[in-house]
Amino acid sequence: MGIKDPLDLRERKKNNDIAKIKELMKTNFPREKLYKHLMPLFKNRTLDSDQVLIDSVSKEANVPTIFEYLIAIAWCYFDGTFDPIISANLSLDADMLPKSHAGGGQSDIPIDKGDHVAMLEVTLTNKEAQRRAESEPVKRHLGDLLVSINDINKREKSFGVFIAADLNPHTLDDWRNARDQVYFSTKDRKVKANGLPIMALDTDNIIEILRKELSYKDLLPRFWTAMNSDEKSDGLTWY
C-alpha cells in the first residue's frame, strides 16, 4: 500500500477525514444553510425544531452535540481550515458526522493557530442554569490550557470563546471579571496565567459572522478589542 510507518497511516486518515468534511460542507452544510436554516433552530427550541436538527445532521447525536458540531463546522468557514472539526473533542462516525460530545474533563474545541490557541467552549445549557453549570469548568479548562503552554508569548496570546444559544448576564459578568483572574498550575505553582481572557458569542453572532463571510483574521482583533476593553461596565453592557 506504500505506507511505511504509523505516521503515514495517520496522515492518510486525516486527509480522508478532511475530504469527507469538505464534501459535507458543500452538500449538507453550506454556509447559507447554516445561517438561514440550522443555527436559528437553537433559539427557542421546540420538539419540532429539535427533530429538524436531528434529521438534518445525525440521528446518532443529541441536540447539544449537534450544536457543538455545527459550531465547529461554522468555525471551519471562519478559519479557512478544517482544524476546528478535526481538533474538536467529538466522537464522529465514519462519515464524519457526530455521535457524542466532549467529556466534562476537557475543552470542547481547542484550535492551535501556531502563535496562539483559541479554545471554544460550546453549550446549550439554558440561561437560568448557565452560570452554575459553565462558569467554573470553562475557566478551569482555559486556565489548564494556558498554564500547559510553555511559550509565554503564545500563552499570553491564547484565549477562550464561550458560545451559547443565549447568554446569561451573570455568566457575562464572570467572563468580564475572568480577564483579571490569576490562574496557577496545580503541578508547578511558579507557572501561572495572568488572566483568563474569554470572548462570548451567541447564535445570533454566529449567524451574522456567517452571513457577512467574516474570516478569523477579521474576528481576532475584534475579539481582543472586546476582551481588553477597560470600559467600566457590567458584563451585559460590555457584551
N, C-alpha and C positions, 0 to 999 in steps of 0.2 A: 504493500500500500504506500510505500515511500515515507512511512512515519518512523523516525529514528529514535525518538525518546518521548516521555510523557509530556514535555513542553509542546511538542508538535501536536499531540492529541488535544491538549487544552486550547491551543491556538486555533486548531481546526474546528473544535466545538464552538469557540467564541465567534468565529467567522460565520458558522452555520446559524448560530443564535441571532447574530446581527442581521443576517439575510432574512430570517423569519420576521424579526421585528420591523424591518424596513417594509416588508410586504404587508404586515398588519397595519402599519401606519398609513400605507397607501390605500388599502382596501377597507379595513374595518374601522380605523380611527384617523381619518383625515382631519386636518386642523379644523375645518369648518364644522364637521360633525361634532367634534369635541366641544366647541364653544357654543354652538347653536342648540344641540340636541341632548348631549350627555351631561355636561357639567351642571346645567341648570336643574337637573333632576335631584341633585343632592341637597338643594334648598327645599324646605317644607316637604319633606319626604312623606309619601303615602305607600300603601301596599302596591298600588298600581305602578307608581314610578319606580319602586324598587324592582318590580318584576321586569320592567322595561330594561333596567340596567343589567339584570342577570341574563336576560335573553340576548342583550346586545354584546355582552362581554364574555361571561363564562358562567355556566350552571354549576361549576365546581367551587365557586367562591362566594362568600357572603358580601354584602354591600360595602362594609368598611374596607375589606380587602380590595374590592373593585375600585373604590375611591383612591386608595393608595396607588394602585396600578395605573389608573388614568392620570394621576398627578405625575407619576414617573414618565408616562408617555408624553404628557404636555411638556415636561421639563426637557425631554429629548428635542422637542421643537425649539424651545428657548436656547438650549445648549448647542444645538447643531451637531450633537454626537449621540451615540446610543448608550453612553455611560450610565445615565440615570436608571435605566431599566436593567442594565447588566449588573450594576452595583446594588440595586435595591434588595433588601432582605426579605424577598418574597419567594415563596415556593411556586415555581412555574411548571406547567406541563410541557410535553414535548413540542407543542405548538407555540410556546412562549406566552401562554395565557395563564392567568392567576389561579392558584389553589388556596394558598393561605398567606397571612401577613407576618411581619416581623414579630418575634417574641418580645416579651417585656424587658429583656436584659440588653437589648441592642437598639441602635438607632435605625430608623426606617430606611432612609436613602442617603448614605454618605457618598459624596461625589468629590473625588480628589482631582483638583484642577492643576496640580503641579506646584504652584506657589501658594495655594491655599486649599482648604477643604470646605465645601458647603454641605452642611448636614440638614437634610429635610426631615421634619417630623410631621406626620400626617395623621389627622384624627377626624372621626365623625362623632365623637363624644358630644352630647347635647350641651348647650350653653350653660345650663344650670350646674352640671357636673364637671364642666371642663377644667376649671381651676383645680378642683380637688384631685381629678384623675391625671392631669397632664403637667401641672406646674413642676412638681419635684422630679419626675422621671426625665422630662425634657431637659431641664437644667443639668441634671446628673449626666445624661448622655452627652450633652455638649461639653460639660466640664471634663469628663473622662476622655473624650476625643481630643480636646485641646491639650491636656497635660500629657497625652501619649505622643504628641508631635514634638520631636526633639529640636527641630529647627525653629528657633524663637521667632524669626521673621514670619515664617509660614504660620506658626501658631497665632500670632497677632493679627494675621490677615484672614483667619478662618472664622466661621460664624454659623449660626443655626437659622433655619427658616421654619416657622411654625405655620402649618396650613390646615385650615378647618373650613367647614361649610359656613359656619357663623363664628364670630369671635366674641367671647365674653369680656366685658370691660375690665373685670377684675384680673383676668388672665393677661390682658394687655398691660395692666399695671405691673404685673410680675415681670413681663418681658422688658418693660421700660426700666425697671429697677435692676434687672439682672446684669446690665452692662457695667455696673459698678461693683458687682459681687466678685470677690476673690475666691477662686476655687483651687484647693490644694490636692495634689496627688496623694492617694492613700498609700502608695508604695514608697514615695520619697517626698517628704514634706518640704524639701528645698525646691521642688518643682511646682509651679503654680501658674494658673491663668489669671491675668489681671483684668477680669471682666468676662461676662458671658453675653456677647452681642447676639441678639435674636431679632430677626425680622418677622413680621406677622402678615399673612395673606389669607384672604378668604376666597371662596369660589368666584365671587364677582371680580376680584382682582385677576384670578387665573383666566377667566373668560376674556377680560379686557386685554390682557397681555397677548393671548392667542389671537384675538380679533385684530389687534394693531400690529401683529407679527413682530413684536419686540424680541430682541435677542438677549442672551445672558450678558453680553458685552454692554448692552443698553441698560440692563437692570442693575448690574453690580454697583456702579457709582450711586445710583438712586437708593439702593439698599443702605450703603454706608452713610449717605447723607442723612437718612432717616435714623439709623442706629446711633450716629454720632451727634444728633441734634441736641443742643444744650437748652432748648426751649423748656421752661419750667411749666409742665402741664401734667395732667393725669394721662393714663395710658390711652384712653379713648380719644382724647383731644390730639395726642401725639399721633395716633394712628390715622 
